[in-house]
Amino acid sequence: MSLKRLGVIGCGGIADVVLTTLAKEIATPLAQVSLLVPTQFVGQARALLDRLGDKLAVSRSSHTDVASLLADNPDAVAECASHVAVHDYGPAILEAGRDLIVISIGSLSDEALYTRLAQAATTGGARLVLPAGALGGIDALSAARLSGLESVVYTGRKPPKAWKGTPAEKLLALDTIKEPVVFFEGSARMAATVYPFNANVAATLAIAGIGLDSTQVRLVADPGIERNVHEFAVRSACGDFAVKLEGRPSPANPKTSLLAGYSVARELINRAGGSVVI
């Protein structure tokens, strides 16, 4: 596994973190970095690539269709955009034999899409890669699954402003609540479906662990915090454990934890370097 030519879907906050970190951390520039964005964001994509320049890659380009991105022959493509991007571009990328690194993991709560991506990966001889994103402890959860999982319960706490633009607005007066309020309890599949831009972590836990329908989720609007707090508790045949992580929100999007971008960057740095940290 090596990385000389990289494709990235998106040019927003996560993509910025990923590419800026790569430019800083890799020993030698990549040969090519190609961005796939909607037409209205081509200027923003070019500005990002121009800012990072030769520290990032010898050659840099932006595209508005997946065929032209693939024509640049990326070794891997990192999705840093949205659930829609996974649906629209993921199968074609995998069928072309390119590994696809997905950060919008909540999109995989759609069983039909997940199956389609898995089939495309088999057809193309590629891998669908799911980084840990905003969570820690995924390695322990995946290992515990091999012993047999009894329960996985996730609690997501975010400031009220992080829930704006979601169905929580119809349930709560987000600008005036004074105490923490649990406004959702249900399965990870339901959480990722109803709150797709906030519950990617629930889907990550579920896929790594006991499944989308058996992983339990609680979502909380908490006016007493300024960071995104992710907690999960696991009971398994090999042991019980709990993980808590207080992530700083992305400056570009408070619904997203800043750590998500660094998680993708770590995956790419592992590919570009001579050693791998897991």
C-alpha positions in Angstrom: 0.0 0.0 0.0 1.5 3.4 -1.0 0.2 6.8 -1.8 1.6 9.0 -4.5 -1.5 10.2 -6.2 -4.5 11.3 -4.1 -8.1 12.2 -4.9 -10.3 14.1 -2.4 -14.0 14.8 -2.6 -14.8 18.2 -1.1 -12.9 21.4 -0.3 -14.5 22.4 2.9 -13.3 22.3 6.5 -12.5 18.6 6.7 -10.7 18.6 3.3 -8.7 21.7 4.5 -7.6 19.9 7.7 -6.6 16.8 5.7 -4.6 18.5 3.0 -3.0 21.1 5.3 -1.9 18.3 7.6 -0.5 16.2 4.7 1.5 19.1 3.4 3.0 19.6 6.9 3.7 16.0 7.7 4.7 14.0 4.6 8.4 13.7 3.9 8.1 14.4 0.2 5.3 16.0 -1.8 2.8 13.7 -3.5 2.9 13.5 -7.3 -0.7 14.5 -7.8 -3.6 15.8 -5.7 -7.0 16.0 -7.4 -10.2 17.6 -5.9 -13.7 16.7 -6.9 -16.2 19.5 -6.1 -19.5 21.0 -7.4 -19.0 23.6 -10.1 -19.8 26.5 -7.7 -16.8 25.5 -5.4 -14.1 25.2 -8.1 -12.7 28.6 -7.1 -12.5 27.5 -3.4 -10.9 24.3 -4.4 -8.2 26.0 -6.5 -7.5 28.5 -3.7 -7.0 25.6 -1.3 -4.6 23.9 -3.6 -2.7 27.1 -4.5 -2.3 27.9 -0.8 -0.6 24.5 -0.1 1.3 24.5 -3.3 4.3 22.3 -3.9 4.5 21.3 -0.3 1.5 19.2 -0.9 1.9 17.9 -4.4 3.9 18.5 -7.6 0.7 18.6 -9.7 -2.7 19.7 -8.5 -6.1 19.9 -10.2 -9.8 20.3 -9.5 -12.7 18.5 -11.2 -16.4 18.6 -11.3 -17.1 15.0 -12.4 -15.9 11.7 -11.1 -14.7 10.5 -14.5 -12.1 13.3 -14.8 -11.0 12.7 -11.2 -10.4 9.1 -12.0 -8.5 10.0 -15.2 -5.8 11.5 -12.8 -5.2 7.9 -11.6 -5.5 8.4 -7.9 -4.1 5.6 -5.7 -6.9 6.3 -3.2 -9.8 8.8 -2.8 -10.8 10.4 0.5 -14.4 11.5 0.8 -14.5 14.7 2.9 -17.9 16.0 1.8 -21.2 14.4 2.6 -23.5 11.4 2.6 -24.6 12.5 -0.9 -21.1 12.3 -2.2 -20.7 8.8 -0.9 -23.9 7.8 -2.7 -23.1 9.6 -6.0 -19.4 8.8 -6.4 -18.5 5.9 -4.1 -19.5 3.0 -6.3 -17.7 4.4 -9.4 -14.5 5.0 -7.5 -14.4 1.5 -6.0 -15.3 -0.2 -9.3 -12.4 1.6 -10.9 -10.1 -0.1 -8.4 -9.4 2.9 -6.2 -9.6 2.6 -2.4 -12.3 4.9 -1.0 -11.8 6.4 2.5 -15.2 7.5 3.8 -15.6 9.9 6.7 -19.4 10.3 6.2 -19.9 6.9 7.7 -23.5 7.6 8.7 -24.3 7.2 5.0 -23.8 3.5 5.4 -26.9 3.2 7.6 -28.5 2.9 4.2 -28.2 -0.9 3.7 -28.7 -0.7 0.0 -25.8 1.8 -0.4 -23.6 -0.3 1.9 -24.2 -3.4 -0.1 -23.7 -1.5 -3.4 -20.3 -0.2 -2.1 -19.2 -3.6 -0.9 -20.1 -5.1 -4.3 -18.2 -2.3 -6.1 -15.1 -2.9 -4.0 -15.2 -6.6 -4.8 -15.6 -5.9 -8.5 -12.8 -3.4 -8.6 -10.5 -5.2 -6.2 -10.4 -2.1 -4.0 -11.1 -1.4 -0.3 -13.7 0.6 1.5 -11.9 2.2 4.4 -13.7 3.6 7.4 -11.5 5.7 9.7 -12.4 6.2 13.3 -13.3 9.9 12.7 -14.2 11.8 15.9 -13.9 8.7 18.1 -11.2 6.9 20.1 -11.2 3.3 21.2 -12.4 1.8 17.9 -9.5 -0.6 17.9 -10.5 -1.9 21.3 -14.2 -2.2 20.3 -13.2 -4.1 17.1 -11.0 -6.5 19.1 -13.7 -7.0 21.7 -16.2 -7.9 19.0 -14.2 -11.0 18.3 -14.9 -12.3 21.8 -18.6 -11.5 21.6 -20.3 -8.2 22.4 -23.2 -7.9 24.9 -24.0 -4.2 24.5 -22.7 -0.9 23.1 -24.3 2.3 24.2 -23.3 5.7 22.8 -24.1 9.1 24.2 -23.4 12.2 22.1 -23.4 15.6 23.8 -23.1 18.8 21.8 -23.8 22.5 22.5 -27.3 23.6 21.4 -25.9 25.5 18.4 -24.5 22.3 17.0 -28.0 20.9 16.7 -29.3 23.8 14.6 -30.4 22.8 11.2 -31.4 19.3 12.4 -34.8 17.9 13.5 -33.8 18.8 17.1 -34.9 22.4 16.3 -38.5 21.1 16.2 -38.1 19.4 19.6 -36.2 22.0 21.6 -35.9 25.7 22.0 -32.2 25.5 21.3 -31.5 29.2 22.0 -33.1 29.2 25.4 -32.6 25.8 27.1 -30.8 26.0 30.4 -30.2 22.3 31.3 -29.0 19.3 29.3 -31.8 17.7 27.4 -31.9 14.1 25.9 -33.9 14.5 22.8 -33.2 11.2 21.0 -32.9 7.6 22.1 -32.9 4.8 19.7 -30.7 2.6 17.4 -27.6 3.8 15.6 -29.4 3.2 12.3 -32.2 5.6 13.3 -29.7 8.2 14.7 -27.6 8.1 11.5 -30.7 8.4 9.4 -32.4 11.2 11.3 -29.3 13.2 12.3 -26.9 12.3 9.4 -24.5 15.2 9.9 -24.2 14.7 13.7 -24.3 10.9 14.2 -21.5 9.6 11.9 -19.8 8.5 15.1 -22.8 6.3 16.1 -22.6 4.6 12.7 -18.8 4.1 13.1 -19.4 2.4 16.5 -22.1 0.2 15.1 -20.1 -1.0 12.1 -17.1 -1.7 14.2 -19.1 -3.4 16.9 -22.5 -4.9 17.4 -24.4 -3.5 14.4 -26.6 -0.6 13.5 -29.7 -2.0 15.0 -28.3 -3.2 18.3 -26.1 -0.2 19.1 -28.0 2.1 21.4 -27.7 5.9 21.0 -28.6 8.9 23.2 -28.3 12.4 21.8 -28.1 15.4 24.1 -28.2 19.2 23.7 -26.1 20.6 26.6 -25.8 24.4 27.1 -23.1 23.8 29.7 -20.5 22.6 27.2 -18.6 24.1 24.3 -17.1 21.0 22.8 -18.6 17.9 21.2 -18.5 15.1 23.8 -18.6 11.5 22.6 -19.0 8.7 25.2 -19.6 5.0 24.8 -19.7 2.0 27.1 -19.1 -1.6 26.0 -19.8 -4.9 27.7 -18.2 -8.0 26.1 -17.0 -11.5 26.8 -13.4 -10.3 27.1 -14.0 -7.2 29.3 -16.0 -4.1 29.9 -14.8 -0.6 29.1 -15.9 3.0 28.5 -14.4 5.8 26.4 -15.0 9.5 26.6 -13.6 12.1 24.2 -14.2 15.8 24.3 -13.6 17.0 20.7 -13.2 20.6 19.6 -15.9 21.5 17.0 -14.6 22.3 13.5 -14.4 26.0 13.0 -16.0 25.5 9.5 -18.9 23.4 10.8 -19.8 23.1 14.5 -21.7 19.9 13.7 -18.4 18.2 13.0 -15.6 17.4 15.4 -12.2 18.7 14.3 -10.7 15.3 15.0 -12.6 13.8 12.1 -10.3 15.6 9.6 -7.2 14.5 11.4 -8.4 10.9 11.4 -8.5 10.9 7.6 -5.1 12.6 7.5 -3.6 9.9 9.7 -4.9 7.2 7.3 -3.3 9.0 4.4 -0.1 9.6 6.2 0.1 5.9 7.0 -0.2 5.2 3.3 2.3 7.8 2.3 5.0 6.8 4.9 7.2 3.9 5.4 5.7 2.9 8.7 2.1 2.5 9.9 0.6 3.6 13.2 -2.7 1.7 14.1 
